Amino acid sequence: MTRAIKAALLLSLALASVPGQAKGRWQPLFDGKTLNGWTPKIRGLPLGQDDKKVFTVKDGVIHVSHANYAAFDMHFAHLFYHTPFKAFRLQLDYRFLDARPPGVPDWATANSGIMFDSQPPETMPLDQAFPISVEFQLLGKVDDKDRPTGAVCTPGTIVSIGGVPQTEHCIQPSNAQTIAPGIWVRAELRVDAKGHVTQLINDRIVAEYDDVALAPDELDGSNPMYKAMFPGGVSLKTLGHYVALQGEGQDVEFRNIRVMPLR
């Protein structure tokens, strides 16, 4: 383990008990005017650099747009909140817009997510596409295809349902709807003190699971240090509990972002 990685992990553990997290009370994570408290990490760019303005704020909304890109070119983007949360409820509203640059893969069209239990953003190499994390996947309708929102996806991780480890990269929601672009949707994420995760769309439970852990065999090689550090798999909670909003090529907006720490 390098000195830089050790420092990053120690920082993550220190921030996990940041004072001011009022247990059991809703707290805004977005002031509606600025990106204070949030840091972008865009593939191919250093942490904090967003020269093409993928993430901007207007009228109380975080806009995620690749309008300044001539082509998408796999510039996946994530906006990290600076404080990690161990047990919490997170709520936000999102909606997809129609715009996207050329070159967005079909699977990434009208696709975004809430990444959580994520590695610290400072440990992501320059060209890492997605943080090692769990994703509360957000999807929008494309043409006439049935694309229910609210799946759980596992970039570099694995989860269990009913005690059984799941091998699928994305586990489809049980009873969620396909929602057209332009419609605001309420998403809620609940992670309790035992690590049980519940995902809700418009106040309806769509997914529940447990035992979030690293899955080194699923990593794409962009972050080989984790394979070396955790060859047998270990709880991701030893790394970090960061939350990030995702830009995967389609324009999407977020508002009313708030958190309730549970411990």
C-alpha positions in Angstrom: 0.0 0.0 0.0 1.5 3.3 -1.0 1.9 6.3 1.4 -0.7 8.3 -0.6 -3.3 5.5 -0.4 -2.7 5.1 3.4 -3.2 8.8 3.8 -6.4 8.7 1.8 -7.8 5.8 3.8 -6.9 7.5 7.1 -8.6 10.6 5.9 -11.7 8.6 5.0 -11.9 7.1 8.5 -11.4 10.5 10.1 -14.2 12.1 8.1 -16.6 9.3 8.9 -17.1 10.9 12.3 -17.2 14.5 11.1 -19.0 16.7 13.8 -22.2 18.3 12.8 -24.0 15.2 11.4 -27.2 15.5 13.5 -28.5 12.0 13.9 -32.1 11.6 13.0 -32.5 15.0 11.3 -32.8 15.9 7.7 -29.9 18.0 6.5 -29.5 19.6 3.0 -26.5 18.4 1.0 -27.1 21.0 -1.8 -27.7 24.7 -1.1 -29.5 25.2 -4.4 -27.0 27.9 -5.4 -23.5 26.4 -5.5 -21.6 23.1 -5.6 -20.1 23.8 -2.2 -19.3 20.5 -0.5 -19.2 18.6 -3.8 -16.2 17.7 -6.0 -16.2 16.4 -9.6 -14.2 13.5 -10.8 -14.3 13.1 -14.6 -12.6 10.3 -16.4 -9.3 11.5 -17.8 -9.1 14.6 -15.6 -7.6 15.1 -12.2 -10.0 15.2 -9.2 -11.7 18.6 -9.0 -11.2 19.6 -12.6 -14.3 20.2 -14.7 -13.2 22.5 -17.6 -16.2 21.7 -19.8 -18.7 22.4 -17.0 -20.3 19.0 -16.8 -21.7 20.0 -13.4 -23.4 23.4 -13.0 -26.1 24.9 -10.8 -29.1 27.0 -11.9 -32.5 27.6 -10.5 -32.0 25.3 -7.5 -31.0 22.4 -9.7 -27.7 20.6 -10.3 -27.4 20.2 -14.1 -25.3 17.3 -15.5 -24.6 18.0 -19.1 -22.0 17.1 -21.8 -23.1 19.9 -24.0 -19.5 21.3 -24.3 -18.2 18.0 -25.6 -18.0 17.5 -29.3 -18.3 13.7 -28.6 -18.8 11.8 -25.3 -15.6 9.7 -25.7 -16.4 7.8 -22.4 -15.9 10.9 -20.2 -18.0 9.3 -17.4 -18.4 11.9 -14.6 -19.1 11.7 -10.9 -19.8 14.4 -8.4 -18.7 13.4 -4.9 -20.0 14.8 -1.6 -17.1 15.6 0.7 -18.4 13.8 3.8 -18.8 10.0 4.0 -21.9 8.5 5.7 -22.0 5.1 7.4 -25.7 4.7 8.1 -28.1 7.2 6.6 -31.2 8.0 4.5 -30.6 10.0 1.4 -33.4 11.6 -0.7 -33.3 13.5 -3.9 -35.4 14.3 -7.0 -34.0 13.6 -10.5 -35.2 13.9 -14.1 -33.6 13.1 -17.4 -33.5 15.5 -20.3 -33.4 14.6 -24.0 -29.9 16.0 -24.8 -26.8 13.9 -25.1 -23.6 14.2 -27.1 -22.6 11.8 -30.0 -20.9 8.6 -28.9 -22.9 7.7 -25.8 -23.2 3.9 -25.6 -26.7 2.5 -26.0 -26.6 1.1 -22.4 -25.6 4.5 -21.0 -28.5 6.4 -22.7 -30.9 7.9 -20.1 -28.7 6.3 -17.4 -27.4 7.8 -14.2 -27.1 6.7 -10.6 -26.4 7.4 -7.0 -23.1 5.8 -6.1 -22.6 5.0 -2.4 -20.3 3.0 -0.2 -17.7 4.3 -2.6 -14.0 4.4 -2.4 -12.6 7.9 -1.7 -12.5 9.9 -4.9 -8.8 10.8 -4.3 -7.9 7.1 -4.7 -9.3 6.9 -8.3 -6.7 6.8 -11.0 -7.0 9.3 -13.8 -8.7 7.0 -16.3 -10.9 5.0 -13.9 -14.4 5.1 -15.4 -16.5 4.3 -12.3 -15.7 4.4 -8.6 -15.7 1.1 -6.8 -19.0 1.4 -5.1 -22.7 0.3 -5.2 -25.0 2.1 -7.6 -28.6 2.9 -7.1 -29.2 3.0 -10.9 -31.5 5.6 -12.3 -33.0 5.0 -15.8 -35.3 6.9 -18.1 -37.5 5.8 -20.9 -36.0 5.4 -24.4 -38.3 5.0 -27.3 -40.9 2.4 -26.4 -38.5 0.1 -24.4 -39.5 -1.0 -20.9 -36.6 0.3 -18.7 -37.7 0.3 -15.0 -35.7 2.6 -12.8 -34.2 1.6 -9.5 -31.9 -1.3 -10.2 -28.8 -2.0 -8.0 -25.5 -2.3 -10.0 -22.1 -3.3 -8.6 -19.0 -1.8 -10.1 -16.2 -3.7 -8.4 -18.5 -4.9 -5.6 -21.0 -7.7 -4.8 -24.1 -7.8 -2.7 -26.3 -10.5 -1.2 -30.1 -11.0 -1.2 -31.5 -13.4 1.4 -27.9 -14.5 2.2 -27.1 -15.4 -1.4 -24.3 -13.5 -3.1 -25.5 -12.0 -6.4 -23.3 -12.5 -9.5 -25.3 -10.2 -11.9 -23.7 -6.8 -12.4 -27.2 -5.1 -12.4 -30.1 -6.6 -10.4 -33.4 -5.4 -11.8 -35.9 -3.7 -9.5 -38.9 -5.7 -8.4 -41.8 -3.3 -9.1 -40.5 0.0 -10.4 -41.9 1.9 -13.3 -40.4 3.1 -16.6 -40.5 6.9 -16.4 -40.2 9.2 -19.4 -37.7 12.1 -19.6 -38.8 15.4 -18.2 -40.7 13.9 -15.2 -39.3 14.5 -11.7 -38.8 11.3 -9.8 -38.1 10.9 -6.0 -35.4 8.4 -5.1 -34.6 7.4 -1.6 -31.7 5.3 -0.4 -31.6 3.8 3.1 -28.5 2.2 4.6 -29.0 1.0 8.2 -26.4 0.4 10.9 -26.2 -3.3 10.0 -25.5 -2.5 6.3 -29.0 -3.5 5.1 -29.8 -1.4 2.0 -33.3 -0.3 0.8 -33.9 1.6 -2.4 -37.2 3.4 -3.1 -38.6 5.1 -6.1 -41.5 7.5 -5.5 -41.9 6.0 -2.0 -42.1 2.4 -3.3 -39.5 -0.1 -2.3 -37.8 -1.5 -5.4 -34.7 -3.3 -4.0 -33.3 -4.6 -0.7 -30.0 -6.3 -0.1 -27.1 -6.8 2.3 -23.4 -7.6 2.7 -21.8 -5.1 0.4 -18.2 -6.3 -0.3 -15.4 -5.8 -2.7 -15.4 -8.2 -5.6 -11.8 -8.1 -7.0 -12.5 -10.5 -9.9 -15.0 -8.0 -11.3 -12.6 -5.1 -11.5 -11.5 -4.1 -15.0 -7.9 -3.6 -14.1 -8.0 0.2 -13.9 -7.4 0.0 -10.2 -5.1 -3.0 -9.6 -4.0 -1.8 -6.2 -7.3 -3.0 -4.8 -6.8 -6.5 -6.2 -3.4 -6.6 -4.4 -4.7 -5.1 -1.2 -7.8 -7.3 -0.9 -7.3 -10.5 -2.9 -9.9 -12.4 -1.0 -12.6 -9.7 -0.8 -13.4 -7.6 2.2 -16.2 -5.3 3.2 -16.1 -2.1 1.2 -16.9 -0.3 4.5 -13.2 -0.5 5.4 -12.5 1.8 2.5 -15.1 4.6 2.6 -18.7 5.5 2.6 -18.7 8.2 0.0 -21.8 9.3 -2.1 -21.6 10.5 -5.7 -24.0 11.6 -8.4 -23.3 10.2 -11.8 -23.1 11.7 -15.3 -23.1 8.8 -17.8 -23.7 10.8 -21.0 -27.3 11.8 -20.9 -28.3 15.1 -19.5 -29.9 14.7 -16.0 -30.8 17.1 -13.2 -30.9 16.7 -9.4 -32.6 18.8 -6.7 -33.8 18.6 -3.1 -30.8 16.6 -2.0 -30.9 15.8 1.7 -29.5 13.3 4.1 -30.5 12.0 7.5 -27.5 10.4 9.4 -28.7 7.4 11.4 -25.6 7.1 13.6 
